[in-house]
């Protein structure tokens, strides 16, 4: 089976469904190549050793990687973000058919802007298109405040519906996404839930916080860690407000925020203005954090599928979002819990991950989906 990865982001960007996923499929005797852009995520600056050009071909661990031009940006400017997405989509649309071999399956990562080039390649080569839906558009666009015009949102909603319904198969990261897409008119049999995994090969199971921070950095502290993108949608002001509440009653608690993103600078300045010496910002690091996998208790300040997953796994404490006091109560509960109970909670979460969400299970599921599409076509 010949598989084309059509994705705006790929290694060396911190893309967890990138090179490890491609290599795993190749190890199953499939031919894999990649059509992507020049690395600039999450900072919006092209990585050292690269420059934007018309086309560049790389080989990464034996995988052919075709890079086409895009406008690099990932800041708060709606116009620049739109140009970022559309420029890669246009390059992939115009250049993709001339660069890639004839695929049997096109794996599209997330962005609906990649629908047109994917459908063109399907028309030209007779391939099947799988879209991996990580963010529901246009809701994610609205939440990021990238586009606020009602008419534009209506148009985008129509385009998104057309692309979602036009794919041969959609994979979604939660049952809630599947329910929403069914409401939008996507046939239920075209949607499959596939939970996200991490690259376990690069992670040692964390019996201590060393997967993210060194012990010596916060000796004697009870570390509450956030690792990930710091965008507008993450609501990290709640973490800062919680840190302010924790300063006196829980002086041993240290909040550590690791990552980059469009809101990092503002959050860091706000923490400094608030005098939060119990909050530390660390630079982005390799994607060696997967909360369930690392075997640490989780505080889930969300509703919906993510919260249900933590409850089902018995892997942590769920609290209301945007509620600093409730977050503090959850932290206090874990802080006062005997260490052996916290360890047990983390281990239960790790076992749940291995049984239901692991990298191998995810790769096998995607291979099964791809093969089923080809058998159906045959």
C-alpha positions, 0 to 999 in steps of 0.5 A: 500500500502506498501512503501519502502524508499530506500535512502542513507540519512534520519533523523537525517540528514537534508533530506527534503523528509525523515521522514515527507514524510514517516509519511505523507504517513503513515497517509494516511493508507500506510505501510512505512519502510526505508532502509538507511545508518548511518547518516553522511551528510553533514560533512562526519562524523558519527553523535553522538550516531551512529557508522557504523556497519553491520546493525542497526534497528531504529524506528522513530515516528513509522517508521521502519528504517533499517540502513546498513553499508557505508563508511562515507565521503563527502569531495573533494576526488573523491575516497572517495565520490565514495566509499561513494555512492558505499558502501551503494549501495552494502550494500543495494543490499546484505542486503536489500532483507533480511531486508525489508518486501515485498513492493508494491512500492520502492521510490528511492531518487535521486542517480543512484547508488541505481538503482541496489538494487532497481531493485533487490528488484523489481525482488524479490518482484514484486514492482514498482520503482519510482526514484526521480531525484534531480540531473541529472547524470552524469552531476552533477558528472562532475560539482562536479569534482568528476569524470573527466576521459572521458572513465569513464564518458562515462561508467557512462552515459551508466549506468545512461541511463539504470537506468533512462529508467529502472525505472517504473516512474521518478519524476523530479524537473523541466520541464528542467529535463524532456526534458533532460531525453526525449532526453536520450530516456526515454518515456515521459509518465514515467516522471512526474514533481514534484516540491520540497517542505519543511516541513511547520510544522516546519516553521513559516512564516517568517515576519522577518529573524528570521527563519534563524538568530536572529534580534539581531545578525544583528540589523540595517542590510539589510540581504542577506541570503544564506542557503544551501549546500556550494559545488563546484556547488553552485558558491558561489565565486560570492557572495563573489565578490559581497560582495566586490563590496557592501562594500562601496556603500551599507554598510548596506548590510550584507551577511549571509551564513548558511550551511556546505559542501565541499567548506565551509572552502575554502570560509570562508578563502577566505572571511577572506583574502578579509577582508569581514566584511560584510560576516558572516558564520553560522553553519548548522541549521535545514532545516527551510528555503524554500525561497518561503515559508518564504515570502521573496524576492528572488535574483535568480542568475541562468538561466533555470527552477529555474529562470522561477519559480521565474519569474512566481511567481513574487517573486523576481529578476532574474540576470545572474549567475557568475556576481557579478555586476549584483547581486549587482544591484539586491540587490541595487534594493531591498534595495532601494525598499519601505519595503511594496513592498518587503513585497508584493513580498515575500507574492506573493511568499508565496502564489504561494508556497502554491498554487503549491508547498506545502508539502500536494500537493507534498505528494498527487501527489506522492501518486497518482503516486504510486497508478496509477502504482499499478492500471496499474499493476493490 
